[in-house]
């Protein structure tokens, strides 16, 4: 019979008996937790009747003799499973005791028989969900519900059964191991977990084994460490392996539960393969005019390794072109690039043979015995002829010419030749972009450079031109060469003064005083430097006032021969000086020095060099003159303001009295343009009469009519009445049109054609003999009411 079946039969048959036996003899399996002090069975004496010795020697009897119970998980049957029984010695067996259960799962998971104290599990329990339950039991009087014992706490533990298989929580796994590893090399470690109780039985005791992946890998049964089981596994043959690991509980015995996981193991590369050229001989051809550094061809040594282990370096180790060619590595493609180091010449050498080597950059010392990690190949390079441009005999030319050289004189010559086998004739020319002034010419056949225009070293010392050589057979083949022409100096410039030609001397100067130091310059550039000779003209050799003195630094001092110079006597002196250089032939020039006589301070500082300075008052400075000029300007401004104010006072007065209704007549000879005319008159009054606020002053104009002056009146005797004199003067004033206030006319806006108001001018009415009635003005509204009253008053006065 199988062990699993025997276990099931044992659990089904003997488990209830064991539980009942534990219930009957709880003291064998249950540790005491609470004690009930009761009297022995059949004893009728109380504790108070016992002697002191009996109270000390007698051992109290246990009432509760348990503290934990057990129940199997996942147990299922037709009836609830009995977990245990509660009992107290105080129970006389007449059903007066009532058992009460409280705590975890009381009444739902665990139910107690209140009469017998039997505890049953009503549901299927899972230890992995809850491993134990804490409950409280108490015995009370059934009638009074009074506690007979204090409540006691106990634990019901759920006993584990093997109902959970192992699990690989972190799976599936990925691991790497170097290729060519020895047997037993550590790869990785896996871990499985089992939810069953690791303490009770073997439900959580796991054993590992390998299901797939042999014979390459193995696993430790208890540690789950995966190791290599086969040596020299080659990544280039197979790179990835899949290993299946099993974990089984119950110590790996039959009947245990199991779980599996997958481990993907990748072999990492090591440098165990040398580079290898795909072919032993390579052929390349290249034109002779290829530029230095340009690639000629590529070779490649293949390496089965990858990454850093596949990197190779290339070198030229042998051949007749070691100095002509070089080879470099392309980090991206791992190819060797052959490049040109020096120029090629088909006419000199037409082919080269090279031996190149490829070697690994990183070599693993563990695999040195495998063999040399390098390979060689032969490269043959054939040079092809190309039409090359002319070659000058020198990369640059330096020519010299004197600045006084004659036109068309030869300065120098350049030469060039065609390097090709079929040599072509050469034609020379000057790049006129480098000779914009066309100062030079060149013979197109022999390359002789001649002078086209005069040269001046003082204007330009160097001339840089470019000579162009062109093949006659192929004009596209052109070469250029720089030519530097240095202009040599000749003595063709006379010396001259370096600074100004003016000097001054003080009236109070002493005899032999240096009044000026002359310094000469020469545009020429002699090889031995400048040396100047200073002389006075023959006619000035015995100058009575001044003399000259040569200094060591090529300068000249001007000295006075006497004192007592006076501006009143002579204000300016002229001293000519002849300056000669040391050239061949020598050049000379005459410079005239102007010497002014000045009034100087005690320190010898010139203050005034004009004779008119004597007429100025002593102590009158420039500041004083400016102050005087400012005062004059201020007085002029005051006078102008005064005159302006006087003119404003003489203007005629403006009549501002609203009550003066006299017609003020002015010259009026323009009818105006009416509403259409917006240029000649201001029509604001017509357009917006309400916008005028306040008083508009009348524009009074003095009349042209001149009042004849009245005759002088005789003196009034003392007896004349004063009232009569005043009336006479009043009459004269009323009839004098020249006396203010003057008559003026107010211009009103044009009403337009067809106005019902007609003309408002009183000029027209004054020329008519007919009488007019102005009563209708009062009917035009309040604006014409005042005008109607005035005209009504005028008519009434006329009648009177």
Order of alpha helices (4+ residues) and beta strands (2+ residues): alpha-alpha-alpha-beta-beta-beta-beta-beta-beta-beta-beta-beta-beta-beta-beta-beta-beta-beta-beta-beta-beta-beta-beta-beta-beta-beta-beta-beta-beta-beta-beta-beta-beta-beta-beta-beta-beta-beta-beta-beta-beta-beta-beta-alpha-alpha-alpha-alpha-alpha
